[in-house]
Amino acid sequence: MEKIWRERWQLAGERIKEISEGPEVKGPVGNYFRRTAEFLVFMTELWDKVESGALKNLSLSELQVWNAKLYEDISGEAYERSYANPAYAAAELSEEYGQILSFVYTELRGMIVYAYENRPEEMLICMELFLQIYNEFMDETPPAKEQLSKDVYWFVSDYSDVTVTRRVREQVDPSLSFARDIIMQADLTDPRYLYEFGEYITDTELRTSAYLNQLAQEEIERIASVFTEGYRIGFQVNQKPLHKKKTVNIRYCLGFERIIRQAVKNFEAMGLQSIIYRAAVSRVNMREANKIGYYSTSPNKQYDYDHKGDSALFMDKAFVERKLGVLRTAYETYKELANVHGGPAVMEIFGEAPFEPEVKPEALKLNEKQQANQVLLNSRAGQITNEYIKGEERSFTIIAFPVPDIGEQFEEIFAETVKINTLDYRTWQEIQQKLIDTLDTGIQVHILGSGRNRTDLRVALVPIQNPGQETVFENCVADVNIPVGEVFTSPRLKGTDGVLHVTGVYLNGLFYKDLRLTFRDGMITDYTCSNYSSEEDNRRYIRENVLMHHETLPMGEFALGTNTTAYVAAQKYRIGARLPILIAEKMGPHFAVGDTCFSWEEEVVTCNPDGKRMIAKENECSALRKEDIRKAYFNCHTDITIPYDELKGIAVVHGDGSETFIIRDGRFVLPGTEELNKPFDES
């Protein structure tokens, strides 16, 4: 730690200790400062233990006690009496102060990460934020809410040089190897290694790690190979220059280190260093409740949800410009590293307990103007990122595995998932080509739900000019998007009309009951669900978490899922509601709202295995990139799947009005696709 930081640290630490022992501020606010100061004192103790290496010498039970103490204030029933809970904070501290002071305490909790990763500057600015807020209450007259808001605003804005720049560097610089070093150097048979990350560790991580330690090395290598080969093949089939790349970003959930260690070795054999960075802990770098990076089980999903709108404290035009300026400067600083970055390799999990959030009026929410600012920030940040990590040169891969939370049959389900993830792509490639040959003859696809499903939707297709050389649907097997099983297109927006309805679906970890989207010329014109008794709450829920604050979104993708093996497995183990969209989208037709699958790489030539060139790589929105790139992209893409058993039919509509059915009453009926029905018959 530099001398100037040590001096500031010592002064701040001494003052915080005094406050923890007896704040001059009295009453409920004084209690807030006392308890928060106690947490900060605990953070300095954590820093000392990490710096001295003392934590490495603790037993498993001692580490578990320590880990529980780090997160006890926001986990379980304790959250009801935590200042991190905006409802409790508002009740105890008044509505005037509650939201702001709850945000401050939540921001300070990021110090857990800063201590583990030896990041003194961020530790110090958190300590000084606390003291600044405390000093506002030292005057005889309590501070106005506006003054506290200004303090928070300038903290976020002024220190974005530190926080945003660090985040950019984390994404492209392999020398920041905190997590990778643990993964590659620790004894993975000793569960104590999990506590070196500083994340909340539960039975989920411990059992996952223990299960993987039972598997033969050959099985670990097979699983890791599917993951890393998907990444390599993604570059190959899309004719992108993997030889120019030097780094890959691995994103995963703790517990899977044995597979990740092998993946790191596999990538090294390709000439790629692995970058493994943590999900952001400072609100300035978060995108609502989404976690990008590595992370563990959340101590409390309601806590995450309660704070996803905290940027309402600073999301104005000036902040947008400030962050974008820092973002560009940071990318310019690390442009050489960004230029050789290949993109993410993502390992998702599924099986966690379903979560339906409570909507709290005390939680901060973006107003309409701020939502527009957030959309603007996301759009322009995406443009800047694409300048330095070019879309036409980067790729990705994504795969998913269950965790023990899925139930007593976890080991069976894990083995079944491995089977699903390693299905022979050649079989699907041939069958899916038959689907594409028929789809390419149509002008529309008509999707009709059955039973309680009220879907009645017509998806318009891009017209083919040269049938011998062009195709409208991509034949997606198992490269970037594992497992096998879909053909997809970017619909023509004009003429895409009707209602998409799903009786129940999980999207990005949130449950939607009777989700209903209405499309006119490919754009969402109306939306609702039945999660809450208030229609206003239902619409806000969708606006925030599906539309991502946009007034409307286009249908960016239409696809037919063909992985009936996965569907039958989901029915057998009754886990359909817990599957990630990565697998669920292969189990029926799915529709993505937002950007197309080809955002930022529309000009890259993509061909199917039969040699035909994919021509449906843009729509009327993304085509606007040629005039005004700000209008072309929405920086979101959410897939919504209708399960086979809710389908009355899917038919290709031809120019003369005739129809050719692909699916009828949940079964594939197109000649040459009968093989897809076998899992149904064998179940």
Salt bridges, closest charged atoms under 4 A:
GLU18 OE1 - ARG15 NH1 3.04
GLU21 OE2 - LYS17 NZ 2.63
GLU24 OE2 - ARG15 NH2 3.16
GLU38 OE2 - ARG34 NH1 2.96
GLU117 OE1 - ARG119 NH1 2.77
GLU117 OE1 - ARG166 NH2 3.57
GLU117 OE2 - ARG278 NE 2.88
GLU122 OE2 - ARG119 NH2 2.74
GLU128 OE1 - ARG8 NH2 2.73
ASP161 OD2 - ARG322 NH2 3.11
GLU170 OE2 - ARG119 NH1 3.32
GLU170 OE2 - ARG166 NE 3.36
GLU170 OE1 - ARG167 NH1 2.84
ASP173 OD2 - ARG169 NE 2.78
ASP190 OD2 - ARG192 NE 2.94
GLU196 OE1 - LYS56 NZ 3.23
GLU199 OE2 - ARG278 NH1 2.77
ASP203 OD2 - ARG207 NH1 3.90
GLU219 OE1 - ARG222 NE 3.15
GLU229 OE1 - ARG232 NH2 2.71
GLU288 OE2 - HIS549 NE2 2.66
ASP304 OD2 - LYS291 NZ 3.68
ASP306 OD2 - LYS360 NZ 2.86
ASP310 OD2 - HIS307 ND1 2.69
GLU321 OE2 - ARG380 NH1 2.70
GLU332 OE2 - LYS335 NZ 2.79
GLU352 OE1 - LYS301 NZ 3.85
GLU387 OE2 - ARG328 NH2 2.94
GLU393 OE1 - LYS245 NZ 3.46
GLU416 OE2 - LYS419 NZ 3.96
ASP424 OD1 - ARG426 NH1 3.40
ASP456 OD1 - HIS446 NE2 2.86
GLU470 OE2 - ARG613 NH2 3.68
GLU486 OE1 - HIS590 NE2 3.34
ASP497 OD2 - ARG520 NH1 3.83
ASP514 OD1 - ARG452 NH2 3.86
ASP514 OD1 - HIS501 NE2 3.08
ASP526 OD1 - ARG539 NH1 2.89
GLU544 OE1 - LYS308 NZ 2.80
GLU544 OE2 - ARG540 NH1 2.92
GLU557 OE2 - HIS590 NE2 3.09
GLU557 OE1 - HIS637 NE2 3.02
GLU585 OE2 - LYS586 NZ 4.00
GLU585 OE1 - HIS590 NE2 3.52
GLU601 OE1 - LYS240 NZ 2.87
GLU602 OE1 - ARG625 NE 3.67
GLU603 OE2 - ARG625 NH2 2.47
GLU618 OE1 - ARG625 NH1 2.59
GLU618 OE2 - LYS626 NZ 3.86
ASP628 OD1 - ARG630 NE 3.12
ASP639 OD1 - HIS590 NE2 3.82
ASP639 OD1 - HIS637 NE2 3.45
GLU675 OE1 - LYS678 NZ 3.16
ASP681 OD1 - ARG667 NH1 3.08
